[in-house]
Amino acid sequence: MTMVTRDFGRTGWQVAGIGFGAWAIGGTWGEVSEQDARAALHAALDNGVNFIDTADVYGDGRSERIIREVLKERGGERPIVATKAGRRLNPHVAEGYNRENLTAFVNRSLQNLGVDTLDLVQLHCPPTPVYYMPEVFHILDDLAAAGKIRHYGVSVEKVEEALKAIEFPGVVSVQIIWNMFRQRPAELFFPQALKKHVAVIARVPLASGLLSGKMSRDSQFAADDHRAFNREGAAFDKGETFSGVPFNIALDAVEAVRAALPGDVPMARVALRWCLMEDAVSVVIPGAKNADQARSNAAAGQLPPLDEGTMEVVREIYRSRIAPHVHQLW
């Protein structure tokens, strides 16, 4: 079987349903050697992935530079590489999203990725007031007109931010957390994204690894892994870590989900295929720390659709166990 492919909004791009999230090969996921990082990226591309998502702050540019080296080594047709800008600001405040800073961030990513034009630049979970600042989106229009970027989009924390962002005509994509434990985007945002032909990039699809089914109450995380230090939002929005669900509650819900799934396919693959059951979702971007994880993720794009019985069980587990903790927060 071949990988599920989707239209990437109105860009004209066709993307494989499973992409490659390059946060883990940059940093804050524990130690990942450069050798493993490169092998993970090669394995993803060898298995049909053609969309890579990174950011200028992942390992302070390490992720972007590894991507540059791997793509240079491979040659041939390039995948689409999306990066992000804004999180280099310190303090990270709305006023920092100005022409001087955004231009500098874009120029740095052009250099890190070794290209003349960035495929897609996303504002990197900016403060909410940025979505009410048309001048920021005019700056992105100007960067596109200057040939520095092909397209731009946003990465958001909240459904409300996503809905506001797509009011700007230049926004071609929205990246948002979407997984079995974060289902609110389907209520309001996904129908609007479809209506406006806006691409949706689903991030944190395994809820920081919870939905791999491989974690337990005894799981240990390295000190530099956000799953150790960000559960209460000490470094960034806590919704990025385990989708904001309290760890022990999430583990119990994972067991309930596992009991409902077909036993012959790894849980992580089913969880990724679940994300693609929504027509609005253009690409899902699981991370991978090594080649085996990357191959397993890509294989999820070849699974047949999940049956309605499984979908309903997952909806009910979310409604009863997860929604009370997260639904209205994001």
N, C-alpha and C positions, 0 to 999 in steps of 0.2 A: 504493500500500500504506500501511497505517497502522502506527504504532509498536507494537511488542510491549508488552503491559502485564502486570503481575504484582501479586499480592497482597503487601502490605507486612506480612508476618507476620500477627499476630492483631489488628492495629489497625483493620481494616476499610477501610484506605486502598487504593486502586488506583493504582499508580504506573507511569508509562511506564518501559520498561526502561533507557533512557538518561536519566540525570539531568545536573545541572550541578554540577561541583566548583568552588567559588568561592575556592580557595586562590590561584590565579594572579592573580585580580583584586584580591587583598589585598596580596601582597608575596612576596618571596624567589623570584621567577621572572624577574628582570630588570624593566625598566621597562614598565609597562602603564598607559597614560594613562586617566584617568577616562572619557573619551569612548569609547575602545576597550572598556573594561570594561563600560560600560553597553550598548554595541552588542552585545557578546557575549551578555550576559544577555537582552536583547530577542530576539536571533536564536534563542537556545535555546527561549525560551518561545513564540515564533512558530511553532516547528517541533515542537511537541508535548511538550516537556519540562514535567513538573509536579512535579519534586523538585529542590530546591536544597540543597546541603550547604556550610556555611560554618563558621567558628569565631571566637571572640572575639579570638583573637590574629592572625588574618590581617590584616596591615597595622594592627595595634592597633585593630581595629574598623572599618577602612576597608571591608572586604568586606561586613560586616553593614550598614553605612550605605548603601553603593551599592545593595544589595538592597532596603533600605527605600525608597529614592528611586524605583527602577525600578518596584517594585510599586505604589507610590502613584500614579505617573504612568499606569500601565496600567489600574488599577481592575479591575473584574470579578472573576471567580473566582480566588482566590489559590492558587498552588502550595503544596506542603508545603515548609517551610523548616526544615532541621535545622541546629542549631549545636552547638558543643562548649564545654566548660568544664574548667579545670584547669591549662592551660599558662600562665596568667598568674602562677602561683606562682613565686616566686624566693627560695630554691631550690625546684625542682620535686621535692618529697618527699611521701611518703604522708601524713605528719602534717598537711600543708596541706589535705587533702581533708576539711575540717571544716564544720560548719554555717555558721559565720560567712562563711567564704570562698566556699563554693558558693552561698550565698544572694546574696552580693554580685556574683558572676559572673553569675548568672541575672538579677538586677535590671539589670545593665549591658547585657546582651544584649537584654532587653525594651526598654530605652530605645533602643539602637542600631537595632533592627529595627522600633521603633515599634508594638509590639503589646502586648496585655494578657496573652496566654498564648503561650508558646513551643511550637511543634508537637512538637519532639523535641530533647531535650538529651542529648548524648553526653559521657561522661567522655573526656577527650582524651588517649588513650594514657597513662594513669596508670602510676606505678611498680607493678610486679607485686604488692607487698604489699596494695595497695588492693583487689584482688579477693578478699582474705581478711579484709576488714573489713566485716562486715554493717552496721555503723552508718552507713557511707557510703551504702548503698543505702536505709536507713531515712530518711536525710535527703532523698533524691530522692523517696521515697514521700510525705514530708511536703510537699515543694514541689509535687508533683502534687495533693495533697489541698487545698492552699491556692490552687490554680487558676493557679499561675505556669507550670506545664508540663503538657502533655497526656500525653506519654510520655517515657520515658528509655531510653537504651541506652549502649553503650560503643564506643569506637574502640580497637582493640588492635594490638599489634605481633606477638604470638605466638599460635599456634593454642592453646597451653595456656591462655593468658589468656581466649581466647574460650570455651573449654569450661568454665572456672571461672565466667565471668560469667553464662552462661545457667543456672547453678544457682539464681540469684536470680530469683524469680518475676516481679518487676517489669521485668526487662530485656526489652524488645520487639525490640531490634535490635542487631546487631554489625556494626561497620565493620572491614574487614580488607583487606589487600593481596591482590589476586587478579588474575593475568594469565598470559599464556603462560610467563612466566619465574618465576612464583611459584605452584606448583600444589599445595603441601602441604595447604591448607585442605580440598581435596576428599576427602582420605583419612579423616579422623576428624571434623572439625568440621561439614562440610556435612550429613552424615546426621543428626547430632544437632540441628542447626538446623531441619531439616525436621520431625523428630520432635516438637520442642517448639514449632513454629510461630513461630520467631524469624526476623525479617527479616534479610537479609544485604545490606549495602552494600559493593560492591566498589570499592575505591579504588586509585589508581595503576595503572589498567588498561592504560596504554600504557608502563609502566615508565619514567616521567619523559620520555616522548617517544621512547624507543628504538624502540618498536614502531610508530612512524609510518613507520619505514624511511627517515627523512630525515636521519639523522645519519651522520657519518663520523669517522675519526680526526682530521680537521682541524676538527671542530666547535668553535666558541668559545662560551663562556658568560660573561655579564656578571658582574662581581665580586659583585653582590648576588643572583645566581641560585644556589640551593642545589646545582645540578648542577656548579657550580664549587667551592663551599667545603665541601660535606658528603659527599663520596664516601667518606671514612673515618669519618664520624660525628662530625665536629667540633662540630656544632651540635645535632643530634638523631640518632635512630637511623639508621644508614647504610642500613638496608633501605628507607627512604623515598625514597632517591635511586638511580635505576636498579635498583630492587628489590634492591639490595645486590650485584648482579653486577658483577665487574670490567669496566670499560668496553670494553676491546678484545675480551675473550672474548664479551661481549654482542653486539658489532657482528658478529662472525663468525656467531653464532647467528642474528642477525636475517637475515643473507643466506641462511642455510639455510632459515629459515622462509619468506622471500620466494619462494624457488624452488618451494616447495610450494603456494603460494597461487594462486588464479585471478588472472590478470594484469590484469583489466579493472576491478577494484575497488581503491580506495586501501587500502594495507596497514593504516592506522590503523582504518578501518571494519571490516575483517575481524577485527582484534585485539579490537575492542570487541564485535563479534558473538560472538566466541569466548567471552568472559566470560559471555554470556547462555546459553550452551549447558548450564550447570548449573541444574537446577530450583531449587536452594536460593538462587540469587542473585536478589534482589528488584530491585535497581537498580545500575547501573554509573555512576560519577561522574567522567568525564573532565573535565579543566579546559579552558578556552579563553581565549586572550588577545585574540581579536577575533571579529567576527561570522562570518567564513568558517569558522574552526575550529569554532565552535559549531554552524553548519549542517551541517558535515561529520560531526561527532560524532552529531548527532541522526539523520542519515540511516542510521547503522549500525543503529538500532533497526528499520529497515524491511527489512533484508536477510533473505533466507531462511536457515534453519538451515544450518550448514556440514556437508559430507558426512563420513562416517566416515573415509574415507581421509585427508582433511586433518587431522582430529582426531588420528588415530594418528601421523601424521608429526610434529605439534607435540608430542605426548606423548613421542615418541622423542628429539626434539631436546632437550627438557627433561631427560629421564633421562640422556642421554649427555653433554651439554655444560653444563647449568646446575645441575642438582641437586647435583653434588659441591661447588659453591660456596655454595649457599644453603639446601638442603633442611632440614638439621637446625638451622639458626640461628633460624628463626622458626616 
